[in-house]
Amino acid sequence: MAGHSKWATTKRQKAVVDAKRGSLFTKLGNQIAIAARGGADPAMNPSLAMAIDRARAANMPNENIKRAMARAEDKNAAALIEEVYEGIGPGGVGLIIEVATDNRNRTLPDVKNALAKNGGRLADSGSIAFQFKRQGVIEVGATGEEVLLAVLDGGAMDAVEEEGEIIAFTEAKDLMAVRQKILDGGFEVLGAELRYVPTATVEMDAETREKALKLMDALDDLDDVVNVSGNF
């Protein structure tokens, strides 16, 4: 999507700061704990394998990863809930906000506040989601026709070159297999995750786009927010 690289780059830069203050590890730990409900063996649970990969890429200590996995079986631990909120931001941009929380009464007001402070608001359920499709998104740290062909030969549905990297899109079920084929081809994978990808995009000027990116950044700053997707 337009602006993807800027948002992805901003997230990677911010992740370094977030890791230092622990908030990134909180997010990653929640994702691991939720994924581990589907089985504690990463070889048999692609969602868990992907969550652990993201944690290791962020230099999350192994002890933290183990504790997060154990949380899935801890009857005394606060139950984590996955929810998806829909929002509208500057310029009419549609937003999908994925959260993992043990307290809805904390998370929903935090999301509403971040939206309100940055020119956005919550939308009715279903009014935005139909504009997105759940897909695998792989960020490859290389460019050129050779890389594009290799990514497509590896099973990606589509791939685009954006500002020094290639973004590959896969069916949700094929994400891990395509990621592995890209790695086997000798290319660097900067990130791989399931994401809500817009089926159509909203056009906006540079100023409005900056406001939309600022809103997405404010939402991503919340510990309970797992991912934010926009259709611009």
Backbone bond lengths (Angstrom), bond angles and torsions (degrees), N, CA, C in turn:
res aa  C-N    CA-C-N  psi(-1)  N-CA   C-N-CA  omega(-1)  CA-C   N-CA-C  phi
1 M - - - 1.458 - - 1.509 109.17 -
2 A 1.326 117.18 154.49 1.457 120.43 179.18 1.518 109.49 -58.89
3 G 1.324 116.10 136.05 1.456 119.05 179.38 1.514 113.96 83.67
4 H 1.344 116.95 -0.36 1.467 118.89 -177.17 1.524 111.57 -58.37
5 S 1.342 116.41 -47.81 1.457 119.75 -174.95 1.520 111.93 -61.14
6 K 1.331 116.49 -40.80 1.465 119.04 -179.72 1.522 110.34 -63.28
7 W 1.336 116.48 -43.39 1.466 120.08 179.18 1.532 110.17 -65.74
8 A 1.324 117.37 -43.50 1.464 120.85 -179.99 1.521 111.04 -63.59
9 T 1.331 116.45 -42.44 1.464 120.03 179.21 1.523 110.87 -64.64
10 T 1.330 116.28 -42.77 1.469 120.72 177.71 1.523 110.62 -59.40
11 K 1.339 116.28 -43.09 1.466 120.12 -179.95 1.522 111.45 -63.79
12 R 1.337 116.95 -40.85 1.466 119.09 -179.60 1.524 110.82 -66.61
13 Q 1.332 117.29 -40.95 1.464 120.11 178.73 1.526 110.56 -64.84
14 K 1.326 115.66 -42.54 1.455 119.67 -178.65 1.520 111.32 -69.41
15 A 1.337 116.65 -29.22 1.459 120.32 -179.62 1.521 111.52 -60.72
16 V 1.338 116.91 -33.68 1.464 120.48 178.57 1.519 110.00 -62.53
17 V 1.334 116.00 -44.44 1.465 120.70 179.20 1.521 110.18 -68.84
18 D 1.333 116.44 -43.83 1.461 120.59 -179.10 1.522 111.44 -61.22
19 A 1.337 116.59 -37.91 1.467 119.65 -179.74 1.513 110.76 -63.79
20 K 1.328 116.55 -37.21 1.460 120.53 -179.17 1.521 111.10 -65.70
21 R 1.332 116.41 -33.30 1.467 117.82 -177.55 1.529 111.97 -97.60
22 G 1.327 116.98 -0.53 1.456 120.51 172.98 1.508 115.45 92.50
23 S 1.322 118.69 -12.24 1.462 119.31 -175.40 1.522 111.73 -68.58
24 L 1.322 118.03 -33.86 1.465 120.45 177.53 1.518 110.49 -64.49
25 F 1.330 116.98 -40.84 1.461 120.23 179.71 1.531 110.72 -65.59
26 T 1.322 117.01 -32.55 1.464 120.28 176.13 1.521 110.10 -63.00
27 K 1.336 116.40 -46.99 1.460 120.85 178.68 1.529 111.00 -60.44
28 L 1.330 115.45 -49.06 1.461 120.37 -177.58 1.522 111.48 -64.52
29 G 1.319 116.49 -39.35 1.463 120.72 178.64 1.515 111.49 -62.51
30 N 1.328 116.91 -40.85 1.465 120.63 177.80 1.525 110.99 -63.25
31 Q 1.344 116.34 -41.12 1.462 119.98 179.34 1.523 111.50 -64.98
32 I 1.323 116.57 -39.53 1.467 120.40 178.51 1.522 110.33 -65.42
33 A 1.333 116.81 -44.91 1.467 121.04 -178.39 1.525 111.06 -61.12
34 I 1.320 116.68 -40.58 1.470 120.15 179.15 1.528 110.48 -68.75
35 A 1.323 116.66 -44.77 1.470 120.40 -179.22 1.519 111.36 -63.40
36 A 1.338 117.03 -35.21 1.465 121.64 -176.94 1.525 112.68 -66.69
37 R 1.306 117.71 -14.79 1.467 119.96 176.04 1.523 111.07 -63.16
38 G 1.342 115.81 -25.36 1.467 120.04 179.80 1.511 113.27 -85.99
39 G 1.338 117.26 8.01 1.458 121.54 -179.71 1.512 110.88 128.67
40 A 1.337 116.08 139.77 1.464 120.66 -173.90 1.520 113.78 -88.14
41 D 1.334 118.18 -0.05 1.458 121.59 179.82 1.525 109.61 -100.17
42 P 1.342 118.38 109.95 1.469 120.65 -178.73 1.523 113.39 -58.00
43 A 1.335 117.11 -28.68 1.463 120.32 -179.48 1.525 111.64 -66.76
44 M 1.327 116.04 -25.69 1.461 121.45 -178.99 1.525 112.34 -106.69
45 N 1.317 116.69 -3.62 1.467 121.84 -175.95 1.531 108.81 -132.01
46 P 1.342 117.94 90.87 1.467 121.08 -176.99 1.525 113.76 -57.94
47 S 1.327 117.20 -34.53 1.466 120.17 179.91 1.523 110.70 -63.91
48 L 1.327 115.84 -40.69 1.465 120.07 178.31 1.527 110.19 -68.77
49 A 1.335 116.78 -42.61 1.475 119.99 179.07 1.520 110.75 -58.53
50 M 1.334 116.61 -41.37 1.449 121.21 -179.36 1.530 110.95 -67.26
51 A 1.339 116.81 -41.01 1.458 121.09 179.49 1.529 111.07 -65.21
52 I 1.331 116.43 -39.97 1.468 120.52 178.35 1.529 110.20 -67.63
53 D 1.327 117.20 -39.81 1.475 120.94 177.04 1.519 110.58 -57.55
54 R 1.339 116.46 -45.71 1.468 120.24 -179.82 1.525 110.63 -63.44
55 A 1.336 116.24 -39.25 1.456 120.21 179.99 1.533 111.28 -65.30
56 R 1.313 116.35 -43.48 1.468 120.11 179.90 1.528 111.32 -67.13
57 A 1.339 116.16 -36.17 1.461 120.05 177.91 1.525 110.85 -63.41
58 A 1.335 116.33 -27.02 1.464 121.54 179.03 1.529 111.72 -92.61
59 N 1.340 116.44 9.04 1.474 122.53 180.00 1.528 112.81 62.18
60 M 1.308 115.81 34.18 1.462 120.35 175.28 1.523 108.40 -71.57
61 P 1.347 118.46 128.79 1.472 120.92 -178.53 1.524 112.41 -58.89
62 N 1.329 116.81 146.67 1.464 121.48 179.91 1.518 112.20 -58.57
63 E 1.331 117.10 -34.90 1.468 120.25 179.46 1.523 110.61 -62.84
64 N 1.327 116.80 -38.95 1.465 120.32 177.71 1.524 110.51 -64.82
65 I 1.336 116.16 -39.85 1.463 120.40 179.08 1.532 110.24 -63.57
66 K 1.334 116.08 -43.91 1.469 120.13 179.72 1.522 111.48 -63.15
67 R 1.331 116.09 -41.10 1.473 119.52 179.86 1.525 110.76 -65.12
68 A 1.326 115.87 -39.11 1.461 119.63 179.31 1.528 110.62 -64.46
69 M 1.332 117.39 -40.42 1.456 120.62 178.49 1.525 111.29 -66.45
70 A 1.327 115.73 -39.52 1.469 120.31 -179.89 1.521 111.48 -65.39
71 R 1.330 116.16 -27.86 1.459 119.91 -178.27 1.522 111.70 -60.77
72 A 1.328 116.43 -29.51 1.461 120.70 -179.19 1.526 111.64 -63.48
73 E 1.335 117.07 -25.98 1.461 121.05 -178.21 1.525 112.80 -105.14
74 D 1.337 116.44 -2.67 1.469 120.86 -177.83 1.530 109.84 -82.12
75 K 1.334 115.74 110.18 1.464 120.44 -178.27 1.524 112.25 -66.34
76 N 1.340 116.61 -21.71 1.460 120.14 -177.59 1.532 113.31 -91.12
77 A 1.317 116.30 -9.24 1.467 119.89 -179.08 1.526 109.66 -76.86
78 A 1.318 115.82 146.17 1.462 120.31 177.64 1.528 109.31 -62.20
79 A 1.330 115.86 133.00 1.462 120.48 -177.24 1.524 110.63 -68.93
80 L 1.324 115.99 132.57 1.456 121.06 176.61 1.529 109.78 -90.98
81 I 1.304 115.54 137.76 1.457 121.92 -178.67 1.520 108.96 -120.23
82 E 1.323 116.28 132.94 1.459 120.96 173.93 1.526 108.87 -94.57
83 E 1.325 115.58 130.20 1.457 120.34 176.99 1.520 109.68 -138.14
84 V 1.320 115.59 157.23 1.460 121.68 176.89 1.526 108.10 -126.00
85 Y 1.324 116.33 121.74 1.452 122.33 175.67 1.523 109.03 -102.97
86 E 1.301 115.46 151.16 1.458 121.35 176.70 1.520 109.15 -115.08
87 G 1.325 116.52 139.65 1.452 119.88 -177.48 1.511 112.20 -142.27
88 I 1.339 114.28 167.21 1.460 122.22 175.36 1.516 107.59 -124.60
89 G 1.335 116.27 131.13 1.449 121.27 -177.58 1.516 112.50 -116.45
90 P 1.322 117.80 -168.88 1.464 122.62 179.59 1.521 112.53 -52.43
91 G 1.330 116.04 138.62 1.460 120.13 179.10 1.510 113.77 74.03
92 G 1.337 117.21 10.35 1.459 120.51 -179.16 1.509 114.39 79.44
93 V 1.335 117.35 13.99 1.459 120.37 -179.94 1.525 110.41 -62.84
94 G 1.331 115.74 135.71 1.459 120.71 175.96 1.512 110.57 -87.54
95 L 1.329 116.92 139.02 1.455 122.56 -177.12 1.524 111.39 -125.58
96 I 1.309 115.77 137.69 1.457 122.87 170.72 1.524 106.55 -113.43
97 I 1.335 116.49 121.60 1.458 122.04 -174.62 1.527 108.43 -117.58
98 E 1.332 116.04 109.45 1.467 121.37 -179.20 1.529 109.57 -93.45
99 V 1.330 116.16 131.51 1.459 119.67 -179.63 1.520 110.70 -129.78
100 A 1.331 114.77 156.09 1.462 122.65 170.91 1.521 105.29 -131.76
101 T 1.312 117.32 116.62 1.454 120.45 -170.82 1.525 112.43 -141.96
102 D 1.330 115.13 153.22 1.462 120.10 171.76 1.526 109.97 -107.04
103 N 1.342 116.79 8.31 1.461 120.96 -178.27 1.531 110.26 -155.22
104 R 1.327 116.23 94.68 1.470 119.96 178.99 1.521 111.78 -59.83
105 N 1.335 115.74 -34.74 1.466 120.06 -177.14 1.521 112.59 -66.86
106 R 1.319 117.34 -16.15 1.466 121.38 174.78 1.532 109.98 -94.80
107 T 1.315 115.63 -43.69 1.456 120.22 -170.99 1.521 113.59 -70.31
108 L 1.338 117.32 -47.49 1.466 119.78 -176.24 1.527 111.99 -61.15
109 P 1.344 120.17 -46.30 1.472 119.19 176.80 1.525 112.57 -62.14
110 D 1.340 117.37 -35.95 1.469 120.39 177.97 1.524 110.87 -62.61
111 V 1.338 116.44 -42.96 1.464 121.08 179.29 1.529 110.13 -65.52
112 K 1.337 116.35 -45.69 1.465 120.36 178.92 1.522 111.34 -58.89
113 N 1.324 116.36 -41.77 1.463 121.33 -178.17 1.532 111.41 -65.45
114 A 1.353 115.88 -44.14 1.468 119.77 178.76 1.523 110.74 -62.48
115 L 1.322 117.43 -39.54 1.457 121.37 177.58 1.531 110.73 -64.24
116 A 1.337 116.14 -49.90 1.463 120.76 -175.84 1.519 112.27 -61.82
117 K 1.335 117.18 -37.07 1.460 121.00 -178.15 1.528 112.98 -73.33
118 N 1.332 116.16 -13.69 1.471 119.65 -174.78 1.526 112.66 -126.50
119 G 1.325 115.43 31.42 1.453 119.83 173.29 1.512 115.64 75.84
120 G 1.335 117.26 25.99 1.452 120.35 -179.08 1.518 112.22 -127.69
121 R 1.309 115.75 179.27 1.469 121.31 177.35 1.522 109.04 -159.33
122 L 1.323 115.96 160.52 1.458 120.09 173.97 1.522 109.94 -69.64
123 A 1.318 116.12 149.20 1.464 121.74 177.26 1.527 108.99 -114.38
124 D 1.321 115.74 160.12 1.460 120.50 177.89 1.524 110.18 -64.06
125 S 1.317 115.79 145.23 1.452 120.88 179.92 1.530 110.78 -58.84
126 G 1.324 116.03 128.30 1.456 121.64 178.78 1.510 114.43 92.85
127 S 1.340 117.16 -12.73 1.463 119.73 -176.84 1.530 112.60 -78.98
128 I 1.334 117.33 -17.70 1.464 122.31 -179.44 1.532 111.41 -116.98
129 A 1.324 117.24 -36.36 1.472 122.00 -171.44 1.521 113.09 -57.45
130 F 1.343 117.95 -31.38 1.466 119.68 -177.42 1.526 112.06 -66.56
131 Q 1.340 116.81 -13.71 1.462 120.74 179.99 1.534 111.83 -87.49
132 F 1.325 117.23 2.85 1.459 122.37 -177.37 1.524 110.39 -128.42
133 K 1.340 114.91 157.60 1.460 121.81 173.53 1.522 108.52 -130.47
134 R 1.321 116.43 138.39 1.462 121.55 179.04 1.527 108.98 -75.05
135 Q 1.329 117.30 118.58 1.463 121.74 -177.37 1.527 110.37 -141.54
136 G 1.325 114.47 164.28 1.450 119.79 170.63 1.517 109.30 -83.60
137 V 1.323 116.60 138.60 1.462 121.92 177.82 1.527 108.00 -127.13
138 I 1.320 116.49 124.17 1.467 122.21 -178.95 1.519 108.77 -120.69
139 E 1.325 116.42 127.65 1.463 121.56 177.78 1.535 108.05 -101.62
140 V 1.327 115.51 118.72 1.460 121.86 -176.63 1.528 109.15 -106.97
141 G 1.327 116.20 128.58 1.459 121.19 -177.01 1.503 113.21 -83.98
142 A 1.329 116.56 56.43 1.471 121.99 178.70 1.513 107.80 -161.41
143 T 1.330 116.22 162.55 1.460 120.87 178.65 1.536 109.55 -137.05
144 G 1.311 115.25 171.60 1.459 119.77 176.78 1.515 112.41 113.36
145 E 1.334 115.18 159.16 1.461 121.02 -176.86 1.517 111.92 -63.48
146 E 1.331 116.78 -35.95 1.470 120.23 179.86 1.525 110.91 -61.11
147 V 1.341 115.90 -42.60 1.468 120.21 -179.53 1.524 110.08 -68.58
148 L 1.330 116.34 -44.02 1.460 120.11 178.65 1.525 111.39 -56.46
149 L 1.324 116.66 -46.04 1.469 120.69 -179.66 1.524 110.93 -64.67
150 A 1.344 116.79 -39.38 1.460 120.49 179.94 1.524 111.04 -65.07
151 V 1.320 116.04 -39.68 1.468 121.00 179.44 1.527 110.17 -65.31
152 L 1.327 116.31 -44.45 1.467 119.98 179.84 1.529 111.01 -68.23
153 D 1.328 116.72 -39.15 1.470 120.57 176.49 1.523 110.91 -64.27
154 G 1.343 115.85 -26.26 1.465 120.12 179.70 1.512 114.23 -78.29
155 G 1.342 116.38 -2.70 1.465 119.20 174.61 1.512 115.22 113.87
156 A 1.339 118.43 2.28 1.456 119.91 178.35 1.526 110.03 -68.63
157 M 1.340 116.87 144.75 1.463 121.05 177.16 1.517 110.64 -73.82
158 D 1.322 115.85 -35.27 1.457 121.08 -177.10 1.522 108.22 -157.71
159 A 1.316 117.01 161.17 1.464 121.65 177.47 1.515 108.38 -155.07
160 V 1.332 115.54 141.37 1.462 120.80 179.04 1.526 108.87 -132.73
161 E 1.329 115.22 150.73 1.452 120.65 178.38 1.525 108.97 -99.19
162 E 1.333 116.51 126.78 1.457 121.59 -178.67 1.517 110.49 -140.09
163 E 1.306 116.91 114.22 1.457 123.59 168.42 1.536 113.77 44.98
164 G 1.328 115.71 59.45 1.454 119.73 172.97 1.510 116.35 86.60
165 E 1.325 117.91 7.36 1.460 120.14 176.58 1.517 109.49 -149.64
166 I 1.313 115.81 167.68 1.460 121.23 177.00 1.520 108.21 -116.22
167 I 1.324 115.44 131.15 1.458 121.84 177.66 1.522 107.65 -102.98
168 A 1.324 116.54 119.13 1.461 121.91 -180.00 1.523 109.59 -107.03
169 F 1.324 115.82 142.09 1.461 121.82 -179.85 1.526 108.89 -117.76
170 T 1.335 115.90 135.15 1.462 120.95 -178.27 1.526 109.96 -131.47
171 E 1.314 115.40 163.87 1.463 119.00 166.37 1.534 107.14 -63.22
172 A 1.321 116.73 147.63 1.464 120.30 -176.45 1.532 111.71 -53.49
173 K 1.323 116.72 -42.80 1.463 120.80 -175.87 1.530 112.95 -70.91
174 D 1.338 117.22 -17.68 1.466 120.91 -175.39 1.536 113.46 -98.20
175 L 1.316 117.31 -0.71 1.470 120.15 -172.01 1.524 113.02 -54.57
176 M 1.322 118.20 -52.50 1.458 120.81 -174.94 1.533 111.88 -66.17
177 A 1.335 116.37 -38.56 1.471 119.97 -178.95 1.527 110.91 -66.59
178 V 1.329 117.24 -42.48 1.464 120.25 179.90 1.523 110.13 -68.57
179 R 1.324 116.52 -40.74 1.470 120.58 177.35 1.525 110.27 -56.24
180 Q 1.344 116.48 -45.05 1.460 119.86 -178.00 1.525 111.45 -65.95
181 K 1.324 117.32 -37.42 1.464 120.01 179.05 1.529 111.16 -66.41
182 I 1.321 116.40 -35.48 1.467 120.29 177.11 1.526 109.93 -65.78
183 L 1.332 116.27 -43.30 1.466 120.73 177.73 1.527 110.51 -63.77
184 D 1.335 116.02 -42.25 1.463 120.29 179.98 1.533 111.23 -63.46
185 G 1.341 115.65 -24.98 1.454 119.91 178.15 1.517 113.14 -80.28
186 G 1.332 116.25 -1.35 1.457 120.79 177.07 1.517 115.15 88.77
187 F 1.336 117.13 14.83 1.457 120.29 -178.60 1.532 111.03 -101.52
188 E 1.313 115.93 150.03 1.468 121.36 -179.22 1.528 110.44 -81.79
189 V 1.326 115.82 130.44 1.461 121.19 174.98 1.526 108.19 -101.96
190 L 1.331 115.79 116.33 1.465 120.78 -178.26 1.521 111.80 -82.83
191 G 1.311 116.46 -26.08 1.456 120.89 179.51 1.508 110.24 -171.75
192 A 1.335 116.52 150.58 1.465 121.88 177.77 1.520 108.11 -150.97
193 E 1.321 115.90 122.09 1.460 118.95 -178.41 1.519 110.78 -160.12
194 L 1.331 115.16 162.16 1.451 120.96 171.31 1.520 107.76 -80.30
195 R 1.313 116.64 135.71 1.453 120.15 -175.61 1.526 109.55 -147.16
196 Y 1.311 115.72 155.77 1.461 120.75 173.11 1.533 107.90 -83.33
197 V 1.317 116.63 113.59 1.469 122.84 -176.77 1.525 108.25 -104.48
198 P 1.333 117.96 129.72 1.472 119.71 -178.36 1.526 112.18 -67.93
199 T 1.325 115.47 140.77 1.463 120.44 176.64 1.533 110.87 -85.89
200 A 1.335 116.79 -17.56 1.465 123.18 174.25 1.520 106.76 -150.29
201 T 1.329 116.67 155.80 1.462 119.46 -175.40 1.527 112.30 -120.98
202 V 1.340 114.78 155.20 1.457 123.09 177.78 1.529 108.32 -94.92
203 E 1.315 116.91 130.46 1.459 120.52 176.72 1.524 109.34 -83.23
204 M 1.330 117.22 139.74 1.463 120.39 178.26 1.519 109.86 -152.12
205 D 1.318 115.41 157.55 1.459 119.25 179.13 1.524 110.26 -78.54
206 A 1.330 116.22 172.43 1.465 121.23 -174.04 1.526 111.82 -60.91
207 E 1.326 117.14 -41.14 1.476 120.30 -178.16 1.516 111.51 -64.18
208 T 1.327 116.38 -44.15 1.466 119.90 179.93 1.517 110.51 -67.60
209 R 1.344 116.56 -37.82 1.465 120.09 178.19 1.525 110.97 -60.98
210 E 1.345 116.88 -40.69 1.461 120.45 178.43 1.515 110.77 -62.69
211 K 1.336 116.62 -39.08 1.471 120.47 178.32 1.533 110.45 -65.02
212 A 1.336 115.80 -40.19 1.467 119.82 179.10 1.527 110.96 -65.04
213 L 1.338 116.17 -41.69 1.467 120.42 178.21 1.523 110.90 -64.89
214 K 1.338 116.77 -37.82 1.468 120.81 178.06 1.523 110.39 -63.48
215 L 1.329 116.92 -40.60 1.458 120.95 177.60 1.521 110.55 -63.74
216 M 1.340 117.20 -45.43 1.460 120.40 179.47 1.521 110.74 -61.44
217 D 1.321 116.44 -37.36 1.460 121.02 178.53 1.523 110.82 -65.98
218 A 1.337 116.64 -41.05 1.474 120.87 179.09 1.521 110.91 -63.87
219 L 1.319 116.76 -39.41 1.461 120.19 177.91 1.525 110.46 -67.44
220 D 1.330 116.19 -42.41 1.459 120.57 -178.93 1.525 111.93 -65.71
221 D 1.332 117.36 -22.66 1.460 121.45 177.58 1.528 112.77 -67.80
222 L 1.327 117.24 -19.75 1.464 120.99 -179.12 1.525 109.89 -73.90
223 D 1.322 117.24 130.66 1.464 121.44 -176.64 1.522 112.75 -57.72
224 D 1.337 117.25 -33.37 1.459 120.41 -174.90 1.523 113.17 -82.87
225 V 1.328 117.50 -10.33 1.468 120.57 -178.66 1.527 109.20 -85.37
226 V 1.330 115.40 124.77 1.457 122.54 -178.47 1.522 111.16 -87.62
227 N 1.345 115.90 -43.97 1.460 120.02 -177.75 1.521 109.60 -158.91
228 V 1.332 115.28 152.43 1.464 121.57 177.31 1.529 107.58 -130.14
229 S 1.313 117.24 131.60 1.455 122.43 178.26 1.516 109.45 -124.86
230 G 1.337 116.14 141.06 1.464 120.83 179.19 1.513 110.60 -130.33
231 N 1.348 117.38 152.42 1.464 120.15 -177.41 1.522 111.95 -101.40
232 F 1.350 115.81 57.67 1.460 120.54 176.27 1.525 110.13 -137.85
